[in-house]
Amino acid sequence: MVHKYAKPRGYKARQLIVRARNLRSGANFIPPRSFRARRFYFSNEENGLLHVPKDQAPNPQAQMFSDPNMAMDMMKKNLSMIIPQTLTFAWVNFFFSGFVAAKIPFPLTQRFRSMLQNGIDLSTVDVSYVSSRSWYFLNLFGLRGLFSLILGEDNATDDTQRMMQMSGFGFDPTKSLGAEKDSLDIVQHDWALPKFEQRAEAVLRKVLS
C-alpha cells in the first residue's frame, strides 16, 4: 500500500541521508539482489524514503505567509530564545571578560586563537586556553544537537536554524533528500565478494616477495 508522503524534518532527515550514504559506500559488499532491494526501498517513485514528489513537497515560505498564526508562534519562540541568550551573554561579557574558563587537552595551531580566545588580547597565552566569552559561544552552538535529542526537535534552540531554512539558508531537507536520491540512483554495483580470493592471493604474494 502506498503511504501518504510526509517530508522528514531535521534530525530524521539527516539520519535518513546518513543511512543512504552508508548504503552507497558499502554497496559492493552486499549481493546485487540485496542492493537493488535496498535502493528500491530508498528511491522508488511511489513511496521511496528519499523520493520527494514535486506536487507534494511543502514550501515553508508559502506556509508562513498563508498562516499568520504560524509566523506569530515562530516569532514568540524566537524571542523566548533570543532574550535569555542575550542576557546571559551580557552577564558573561560584563563579569568574566578576559577570564579563562577552560583548557583543551591537546595542542592547537595559532589559527584557533581568534575562535577560542575572544576577549583576551594577549598573544603569549597558549592557544589551548579558552576564554569565557568563547566558551559561551562554543556551548551555545555546540550543544544544539544535544538539546534536540533531549528536548525534541520542536524546542527553542532550533528556532534559529528553522528561520535560516525558511530564508533559504542552512539545511534544506527537500533538496538534500533529492540530491541523495540522485546519487544513489547512479551507483554502479560491483559485488566485491567473488574477487576476495584473488585480492587476498595478490596481497600474500606481495608480502612474501
C-alpha positions in Angstrom: 0.0 0.0 0.0 1.4 3.4 -0.9 1.7 5.7 2.1 1.0 9.4 2.0 4.2 11.3 1.7 5.4 13.3 4.7 8.7 15.0 4.4 11.2 14.1 7.1 12.3 17.0 9.2 15.6 18.0 10.9 17.2 15.1 12.7 15.2 12.4 11.0 16.1 13.7 7.5 19.8 13.8 8.4 19.7 10.2 9.7 17.9 9.1 6.6 20.6 10.7 4.4 23.3 9.0 6.6 21.7 5.6 6.0 21.6 6.2 2.3 25.2 7.2 2.2 26.2 4.1 4.1 24.4 2.1 1.5 26.3 3.8 -1.3 29.7 3.4 0.5 29.1 -0.3 1.3 27.2 -1.2 -1.9 29.9 -3.5 -3.2 29.9 -5.6 -0.1 26.3 -6.9 -0.4 24.9 -9.1 -3.1 23.4 -7.4 -6.2 19.9 -8.5 -5.3 20.1 -7.1 -1.8 21.5 -3.9 -3.1 18.7 -3.5 -5.6 16.1 -4.1 -2.9 17.6 -1.5 -0.6 17.9 1.0 -3.4 14.3 0.5 -4.3 13.3 0.9 -0.7 15.0 4.3 -0.7 14.5 5.8 -4.1 11.4 4.2 -5.8 9.0 6.7 -7.3 5.9 5.6 -5.3 6.9 5.5 -1.7 10.7 5.7 -1.5 12.1 7.3 1.6 14.2 9.7 -0.5 11.7 10.5 -3.1 10.1 13.9 -2.8 7.0 14.4 -5.1 7.1 17.8 -6.7 3.4 18.4 -6.2 3.5 17.4 -2.5 6.8 19.0 -1.4 5.8 21.6 1.2 7.0 25.2 0.8 7.8 26.6 4.3 7.8 30.2 3.0 4.3 29.8 1.5 3.0 28.2 4.7 4.4 31.0 6.8 2.8 33.7 4.6 -0.5 31.9 4.3 -0.8 31.2 8.0 -0.2 34.3 10.2 -0.5 32.2 13.4 2.5 30.1 12.3 4.6 33.3 11.8 3.4 34.6 15.2 4.2 31.4 17.0 7.6 31.3 15.5 8.3 34.9 16.4 7.3 34.2 20.1 9.6 31.1 20.3 12.4 33.1 18.7 12.0 35.9 21.2 11.9 33.4 24.0 15.3 32.1 22.8 17.0 35.3 21.9 16.2 37.3 25.1 17.7 34.8 27.6 20.7 34.2 25.4 21.3 38.0 25.1 21.0 38.5 28.9 23.3 35.5 29.5 25.9 36.8 27.1 25.8 40.3 28.6 26.3 38.8 32.1 29.2 36.7 30.9 30.8 39.6 29.0 30.5 42.0 31.9 31.7 39.9 34.8 34.0 37.4 33.0 35.5 39.3 30.1 39.2 38.3 29.8 38.9 35.3 32.1 40.0 31.8 31.1 37.2 29.3 31.5 38.6 26.0 30.1 41.7 24.4 28.6 41.6 22.0 25.7 43.7 18.9 26.5 45.6 18.8 23.1 47.7 21.4 21.3 46.3 23.7 18.6 47.7 26.0 16.0 47.5 29.7 16.0 44.6 29.7 13.6 42.3 28.7 16.5 43.3 31.7 18.7 40.6 34.1 17.4 37.9 31.4 17.9 39.0 30.2 21.3 40.3 33.4 23.0 37.7 36.0 22.2 38.1 38.8 24.7 41.7 38.1 25.5 44.3 40.3 23.8 47.4 38.5 24.8 49.4 36.7 22.1 51.6 35.0 24.8 48.7 32.9 26.2 48.7 29.3 25.0 46.1 28.6 22.3 44.6 25.7 24.2 43.2 28.0 26.8 39.5 29.1 26.1 38.2 32.4 27.3 34.8 32.7 29.0 33.3 34.6 26.0 34.4 31.9 23.5 33.3 29.2 25.9 29.8 30.7 25.9 29.6 30.6 22.1 31.0 27.1 21.9 28.4 25.8 24.3 25.6 27.8 22.7 26.2 26.4 19.2 27.9 23.1 20.1 25.1 21.8 22.3 22.3 22.4 19.9 22.3 18.7 18.7 22.2 17.6 22.4 19.3 19.8 23.1 17.4 18.4 20.1 17.9 14.8 21.4 16.9 15.7 25.0 14.1 18.3 24.4 13.0 17.1 21.0 13.1 18.8 17.6 10.5 21.4 18.4 12.4 23.3 21.1 13.5 26.9 21.3 17.2 26.2 20.5 16.2 25.0 17.0 14.3 28.2 16.1 17.3 30.0 14.7 18.1 27.1 12.3 14.4 26.9 11.3 14.4 30.6 10.5 17.5 30.2 8.4 15.9 27.3 6.5 12.9 29.4 5.7 15.1 32.2 4.5 16.9 29.9 2.0 20.0 29.1 4.1 21.2 26.1 6.1 20.0 22.5 5.8 17.1 22.0 3.4 15.6 18.5 3.8 13.8 18.5 0.4 17.0 19.4 -1.6 19.2 17.2 0.5 16.9 14.1 0.1 16.6 14.7 -3.7 20.4 15.1 -4.1 21.0 11.9 -2.1 18.4 10.0 -4.2 20.1 11.1 -7.4 23.5 9.9 -6.1 22.0 6.6 -5.1 20.4 6.1 -8.5 23.6 6.4 -10.4 25.6 3.9 -8.2 27.1 1.1 -10.3 27.1 -2.0 -8.2 30.1 -4.3 -8.4 30.0 -7.1 -5.9 33.4 -7.5 -4.4 33.0 -10.9 -2.7 33.8 -13.1 -5.7 37.1 -11.2 -6.1 38.2 -11.5 -2.5 40.3 -14.7 -3.1 42.2 -13.1 -6.0 42.8 -10.0 -3.9 44.0 -12.0 -0.9 46.3 -14.0 -3.1 47.7 -10.9 -4.6 48.4 -9.4 -1.1 50.0 -12.6 0.1 52.3 -12.8 -3.0 53.3 -9.2 -2.4 54.1 -9.8 1.2 56.0 -13.0 0.6 58.0 -11.4 -2.2 
